[in-house]
Amino acid sequence: CACNSEPIADFFDVIQLGEGENQLPSICAEIERAKKEGGVSKKELLRRIAKIPGVYIPAFYDVTYFEDGRVKAITPNEPGIPAVITKAIIKDLNEFAPPTNFVVPMVGAIQDRASIEVLRGCVRGCRFCQAGFLYRPMRQRDASLLNKAAQDLCANTGYEELSLSSLSTSDHGQLEELLDDLNEWAPKEHVSLSLPSLRMDNFSQSLIEKTTKVRKSGLTFAAEAGTQRLRDVINKNVTWDEIEKTCSLAFANGYSSVKLYFMMGLPTETMEDIEGIAETAQKVVDLYYSNPGHAVAQRYAPHLQRTVFHQQRMLGRVDLRPYDLVGQFAVEIFEVAGQNLAHRCRGEYPQRGLAAVERQRRDQREQPEYMVAVQVRDEHGT
């Protein structure tokens, strides 16, 4: 499925807009029916697939532009093709149980664990979060359904770690009940539980106890910004008191480290906000050393997720169009900000992230040249 499908329109015959659980079986059914009939042309098959709600067939639309580059119109060029495509949305996730059988890779994978989607969407409304707006409204699966699917998934794949994934797992209304159900069988099967998406404002002693019966997994929290002012701007309703309480609770329960995610390039950001990232991280280090139960700790270094969001004024550049931000201007911001944090933090070079941002903001034009440029950069490892 895709959000902005225009950058990849030249490379795909069929693009699903929205949530694909309903669409994909219908698409496969049309393909199977065409094969059984025999002699069905590709164009006729695409016409049939185009009737499925939420399916976009790029070949059936013509795009025109204004002189300044803005899209003027997207019009169908075939009869019977909808002028407007509405993305598909699953109203009740309980009607689509999580998959319990899939191919297990023979080599080590980054996400080498069983994963169950417990809910979709988010009610928090952080202003920088694309997924939080795209997947509205928030919907959750019942605890009993999730427990059964998780047990079947672990039995079928042999995984010894189960991840309860979502945009904000701790917002699930039956999370405590679900963890109780999972702990009825998971420790016996030596399956550990992990919650990869936690909120600092509802992290609790109970969650720690129920997710560490087999082994401890890493704790990751998204502070997003280094100062309270900037967290308020992006509607990230997390305070330092909550950060302190959460990290202290983790350290008191035997954790030796936590991972905090921050972003650079947010609206109204200043160098004071950038310095606040390192200062917040240092306060977390001090919390660990102040815990009487621990005498030695590994030095903490925040991992910076560098994101271009809105037009920035940090370098006095105010005459830029939005898509200019993915070019040299963004690199300049990151280099200047990175120099201020280099002695205390580790980060990633922004070129790969900028390539992703550039791809998302483009339309159907200049795609061949762009794809070649990306391939060249990848070959050189930058």
C-alpha positions as CSV (number, residue, x, y, z in Angstrom):
1,C,0.0,0.0,0.0
2,A,1.1,3.6,-0.5
3,C,0.5,7.1,0.8
4,N,1.9,9.2,-2.0
5,S,2.0,6.8,-4.9
6,E,3.1,9.3,-7.6
7,P,6.9,8.8,-7.2
8,I,6.5,5.1,-7.9
9,A,3.6,5.3,-10.5
10,D,5.9,4.6,-13.4
11,F,7.1,1.3,-11.9
12,F,3.8,-0.4,-10.8
13,D,0.7,-1.6,-12.6
14,V,-1.5,-1.7,-9.4
15,I,-1.1,0.4,-6.3
16,Q,-3.3,-0.1,-3.2
17,L,-4.3,3.1,-1.4
18,G,-5.1,2.6,2.3
19,E,-5.3,-0.6,4.2
20,G,-4.9,-3.7,2.0
21,E,-6.4,-6.6,3.9
22,N,-9.6,-6.3,2.0
23,Q,-8.0,-5.3,-1.3
24,L,-5.3,-7.9,-1.8
25,P,-7.6,-11.0,-1.7
26,S,-9.9,-9.3,-4.3
27,I,-6.9,-8.5,-6.5
28,C,-5.6,-12.0,-6.4
29,A,-9.1,-13.4,-7.1
30,E,-9.4,-11.2,-10.3
31,I,-6.0,-12.5,-11.4
32,E,-6.9,-16.1,-10.8
33,R,-10.2,-15.7,-12.6
34,A,-8.5,-14.1,-15.6
35,K,-6.0,-17.0,-15.8
36,K,-8.8,-19.6,-15.7
37,E,-10.7,-17.7,-18.5
38,G,-7.6,-17.5,-20.7
39,G,-7.0,-14.9,-23.3
40,V,-7.7,-11.9,-21.0
41,S,-5.4,-9.0,-22.0
42,K,-3.4,-7.1,-19.4
43,K,-5.5,-4.0,-20.1
44,E,-8.7,-5.8,-19.5
45,L,-7.4,-7.4,-16.3
46,L,-6.4,-3.9,-15.0
47,R,-9.8,-2.6,-15.8
48,R,-11.4,-5.3,-13.6
49,I,-8.9,-4.6,-10.8
50,A,-9.6,-0.8,-11.1
51,K,-13.2,-1.5,-9.9
52,I,-11.9,-2.6,-6.5
53,P,-12.3,0.2,-4.0
54,G,-9.0,1.8,-3.1
55,V,-7.1,0.5,-6.0
56,Y,-5.1,3.0,-8.2
57,I,-4.0,2.0,-11.8
58,P,-1.5,4.7,-12.8
59,A,-1.8,3.8,-16.6
60,F,-5.5,4.8,-16.5
61,Y,-4.9,8.4,-15.4
62,D,-3.3,11.5,-17.1
63,V,-1.6,14.1,-15.0
64,T,-1.3,17.8,-16.1
65,Y,0.7,20.5,-14.3
66,F,0.6,24.3,-13.9
67,E,3.6,26.2,-15.2
68,D,5.0,26.5,-11.6
69,G,5.0,22.7,-11.2
70,R,1.9,22.2,-9.2
71,V,-0.5,19.5,-10.2
72,K,-3.4,20.9,-12.3
73,A,-5.5,17.8,-12.8
74,I,-5.5,14.0,-12.6
75,T,-8.1,12.7,-15.0
76,P,-9.1,9.1,-16.1
77,N,-8.2,8.2,-19.7
78,E,-10.4,5.1,-19.8
79,P,-14.2,4.7,-19.5
80,G,-15.5,3.4,-16.3
81,I,-12.5,4.4,-14.2
82,P,-13.3,6.4,-11.1
83,A,-12.2,10.1,-11.1
84,V,-11.6,10.0,-7.3
85,I,-10.1,7.0,-5.4
86,T,-11.0,6.7,-1.8
87,K,-8.5,4.9,0.4
88,A,-9.6,1.6,1.9
89,I,-10.1,1.5,5.7
90,I,-10.8,-1.6,7.8
91,K,-13.6,-0.7,10.2
92,D,-13.3,-3.7,12.5
93,L,-9.8,-5.2,13.0
94,N,-11.3,-8.2,14.7
95,E,-12.6,-9.3,11.3
96,F,-9.0,-9.7,10.1
97,A,-7.0,-11.8,12.5
98,P,-3.2,-11.3,12.5
99,P,-1.3,-13.9,10.3
100,T,-0.1,-16.9,12.1
101,N,1.9,-18.6,9.3
102,F,4.6,-17.1,7.2
103,V,8.0,-18.0,5.8
104,V,10.7,-18.0,8.5
105,P,14.1,-16.8,7.0
106,M,17.1,-19.1,7.2
107,V,19.4,-16.2,7.9
108,G,19.4,-13.7,10.7
109,A,17.0,-10.8,10.2
110,I,16.9,-7.4,11.8
111,Q,13.3,-8.0,13.1
112,D,14.0,-11.6,14.0
113,R,10.9,-12.2,16.1
114,A,7.2,-12.9,16.0
115,S,5.1,-9.8,15.7
116,I,1.4,-9.2,16.4
117,E,-0.4,-5.9,15.5
118,V,-2.5,-5.1,18.5
119,L,-4.0,-1.9,17.3
120,R,-3.9,0.5,14.4
121,G,-3.9,4.3,14.5
122,C,-3.2,6.6,17.4
123,V,-5.2,9.1,19.4
124,R,-2.3,11.3,20.5
125,G,-2.2,13.7,17.5
126,C,1.6,14.5,17.5
127,R,1.9,17.0,14.7
128,F,5.0,15.5,13.1
129,C,3.5,11.9,12.8
130,Q,2.3,11.0,9.4
131,A,1.1,7.6,10.4
132,G,-0.9,9.0,13.3
133,F,-3.1,10.9,10.9
134,L,-3.2,8.4,8.0
135,Y,-4.4,5.5,10.1
136,R,-7.2,7.3,11.9
137,P,-9.5,6.3,13.6
138,M,-7.7,4.2,16.2
139,R,-8.9,0.6,16.3
140,Q,-7.8,-2.3,18.4
141,R,-8.1,-6.0,18.4
142,D,-9.6,-8.0,21.3
143,A,-7.3,-9.4,23.8
144,S,-8.6,-13.0,23.4
145,L,-8.1,-12.8,19.6
146,L,-4.6,-11.5,20.0
147,N,-3.6,-14.1,22.6
148,K,-4.8,-17.0,20.4
149,A,-3.0,-15.6,17.3
150,A,0.2,-15.0,19.3
151,Q,0.2,-18.5,20.6
152,D,-0.4,-20.0,17.1
153,L,2.3,-17.7,15.6
154,C,5.0,-18.7,18.1
155,A,4.1,-22.4,17.7
156,N,4.2,-22.3,13.9
157,T,7.4,-20.3,13.6
158,G,9.5,-21.3,16.6
159,Y,10.3,-17.7,17.6
160,E,11.2,-17.1,21.2
161,E,10.3,-13.4,21.3
162,L,6.9,-11.9,20.7
163,S,6.5,-8.2,19.9
164,L,3.2,-6.4,20.4
165,S,3.4,-3.8,17.7
166,S,1.5,-0.7,17.0
167,L,2.0,3.1,17.0
168,S,1.3,3.2,20.7
169,T,0.9,-0.2,22.3
170,S,0.5,1.0,25.8
171,D,-2.7,2.8,24.7
172,H,-4.5,-0.5,24.1
173,G,-7.5,-0.7,26.4
174,Q,-7.0,-4.3,27.3
175,L,-3.2,-4.4,27.5
176,E,-3.0,-5.6,31.1
177,E,-5.5,-8.3,30.4
178,L,-3.6,-9.3,27.2
179,L,-0.3,-9.6,29.1
180,D,-2.0,-11.7,31.8
181,D,-3.3,-14.1,29.1
182,L,0.1,-14.2,27.3
183,N,1.9,-15.0,30.5
184,E,-0.2,-18.1,31.0
185,W,1.7,-19.9,28.3
186,A,4.7,-17.7,27.2
187,P,7.1,-18.4,30.1
188,K,6.4,-22.2,29.7
189,E,7.4,-21.9,26.1
190,H,10.4,-19.6,26.9
191,V,8.8,-16.8,24.8
192,S,9.7,-13.3,26.0
193,L,7.4,-10.3,25.4
194,S,8.4,-6.9,24.1
195,L,6.5,-3.7,23.8
196,P,8.4,-1.7,21.1
197,S,6.1,1.4,21.3
198,L,5.6,2.7,24.8
199,R,4.5,6.1,26.1
200,M,6.3,7.7,29.0
201,D,3.0,8.9,30.5
202,N,1.6,5.4,31.0
203,F,4.6,3.3,31.6
204,S,4.2,1.4,34.9
205,Q,5.7,-1.1,37.3
206,S,3.0,-3.6,36.3
207,L,4.1,-3.4,32.6
208,I,7.7,-4.1,33.6
209,E,6.8,-7.1,35.7
210,K,4.6,-8.6,33.1
211,T,7.1,-8.2,30.2
212,T,10.2,-9.5,32.0
213,K,9.2,-12.9,33.2
214,V,11.4,-14.7,30.7
215,R,14.0,-12.1,29.8
216,K,14.4,-8.3,29.5
217,S,14.0,-6.7,26.1
218,G,15.2,-3.2,25.3
219,L,13.2,-0.1,26.3
220,T,12.7,2.6,23.7
221,F,10.9,5.9,24.4
222,A,10.3,8.8,22.0
223,A,11.1,12.1,23.7
224,E,11.3,13.7,20.2
225,A,12.6,17.1,21.2
226,G,15.2,18.4,23.7
227,T,13.1,21.1,25.3
228,Q,9.6,21.4,26.7
229,R,8.9,24.4,24.5
230,L,9.5,22.4,21.3
231,R,7.7,19.3,22.6
232,D,4.7,21.6,23.1
233,V,5.0,22.9,19.6
234,I,4.8,19.5,18.1
235,N,2.1,18.4,20.5
236,K,4.3,15.8,22.1
237,N,2.7,15.8,25.5
238,V,5.7,14.5,27.5
239,T,7.3,16.4,30.3
240,W,10.7,16.1,32.0
241,D,9.0,14.8,35.1
242,E,7.5,11.9,33.1
243,I,10.9,11.2,31.5
244,E,12.5,11.2,34.9
245,K,9.9,9.0,36.4
246,T,10.0,6.5,33.6
247,C,13.7,6.2,33.4
248,S,14.1,5.9,37.2
249,L,11.5,3.1,37.2
250,A,13.4,1.3,34.5
251,F,16.7,1.6,36.2
252,A,15.2,0.6,39.6
253,N,14.0,-2.7,37.9
254,G,17.4,-3.7,36.6
255,Y,17.6,-2.0,33.3
256,S,21.1,-0.7,32.5
257,S,20.1,1.4,29.5
258,V,17.1,3.0,27.8
259,K,16.9,4.3,24.2
260,L,15.5,7.8,23.6
261,Y,14.6,9.0,20.1
262,F,14.9,12.6,19.1
263,M,14.3,14.5,15.9
264,M,16.1,17.4,14.3
265,G,14.6,19.9,11.8
266,L,11.3,20.5,13.6
267,P,9.3,23.8,13.2
268,T,10.7,26.8,15.2
269,E,13.7,24.8,16.3
270,T,16.8,26.7,17.6
271,M,20.2,25.7,18.7
272,E,19.0,25.8,22.3
273,D,16.6,23.0,21.4
274,I,19.5,21.0,19.8
275,E,21.6,21.4,22.9
276,G,18.6,20.3,24.9
277,I,18.9,16.9,23.3
278,A,22.3,16.3,24.8
279,E,21.3,17.9,28.1
280,T,18.3,15.6,28.4
281,A,20.4,12.6,27.7
282,Q,23.0,13.7,30.3
283,K,20.2,14.0,32.9
284,V,19.2,10.4,32.1
285,V,22.8,9.3,32.6
286,D,22.8,11.1,36.0
287,L,19.6,9.3,36.9
288,Y,21.3,6.0,36.4
289,Y,24.3,6.8,38.5
290,S,22.1,8.2,41.3
291,N,20.3,4.8,41.5
292,P,21.8,3.2,44.7
293,G,21.4,-0.3,43.2
294,H,23.9,0.3,40.4
295,A,27.5,1.3,40.5
296,V,28.6,0.8,36.9
297,A,26.8,2.0,33.7
298,Q,27.6,2.1,30.1
299,R,27.7,5.6,28.7
300,Y,24.5,6.6,27.1
301,A,24.4,8.2,23.7
302,P,21.2,9.4,22.2
303,H,20.4,8.2,18.7
304,L,19.2,11.0,16.5
305,Q,16.5,10.5,13.9
306,R,17.1,13.4,11.5
307,T,13.9,14.5,9.9
308,V,13.1,17.4,7.6
309,F,9.6,18.7,8.6
310,H,8.9,22.3,7.7
311,Q,10.8,25.3,6.4
312,Q,13.6,26.2,8.9
313,R,15.0,29.6,9.7
314,M,18.1,28.4,11.6
315,L,20.4,29.6,8.9
316,G,18.4,32.7,7.9
317,R,17.1,31.0,4.8
318,V,13.4,32.0,4.5
319,D,12.8,32.1,0.8
320,L,12.7,28.4,0.1
321,R,9.9,26.2,-1.3
322,P,9.0,23.1,0.7
323,Y,10.7,20.6,-1.6
324,D,14.0,22.6,-1.5
325,L,14.4,21.4,2.1
326,V,15.5,18.0,0.9
327,G,18.6,19.5,-0.8
328,Q,21.7,21.2,0.5
329,F,19.8,23.4,2.9
330,A,18.8,20.4,5.0
331,V,22.3,19.0,5.0
332,E,23.6,22.4,6.1
333,I,21.2,22.4,9.1
334,F,22.2,18.9,10.1
335,E,25.9,19.7,9.8
336,V,25.7,22.8,11.9
337,A,23.5,21.1,14.5
338,G,25.6,18.0,14.5
339,Q,28.7,19.9,15.3
340,N,27.1,21.1,18.5
341,L,26.3,17.5,19.5
342,A,29.3,15.6,18.1
343,H,31.2,15.5,21.3
344,R,28.3,13.9,23.2
345,C,26.0,12.1,20.8
346,R,26.2,9.7,17.9
347,G,24.0,10.1,14.9
348,E,23.5,9.0,11.3
349,Y,24.5,10.9,8.2
350,P,21.4,12.4,6.7
351,Q,21.9,11.5,3.0
352,R,19.8,8.3,3.1
353,G,17.0,9.9,5.1
354,L,17.0,12.9,2.7
355,A,16.7,10.5,-0.2
356,A,13.6,9.0,1.3
357,V,12.1,12.4,2.0
358,E,12.8,13.5,-1.6
359,R,11.2,10.4,-3.0
360,Q,8.0,11.0,-0.9
361,R,7.6,14.6,-2.0
362,R,8.0,14.1,-5.8
363,D,5.4,13.4,-8.4
364,Q,5.5,11.4,-11.6
365,R,8.1,13.6,-13.3
366,E,11.9,13.0,-13.4
367,Q,11.5,9.6,-11.9
368,P,14.1,7.8,-14.1
369,E,16.8,10.3,-13.4
370,Y,16.0,10.2,-9.7
371,M,16.1,6.5,-9.5
372,V,19.5,6.4,-11.2
373,A,20.8,9.0,-8.7
374,V,19.6,6.9,-5.8
375,Q,21.3,3.8,-7.2
376,V,24.6,5.7,-7.6
377,R,24.5,6.9,-4.1
378,D,23.7,3.4,-2.7
379,E,26.6,1.9,-4.7
380,H,29.0,4.3,-3.0
381,G,27.5,3.6,0.4
382,T,26.4,7.2,1.2
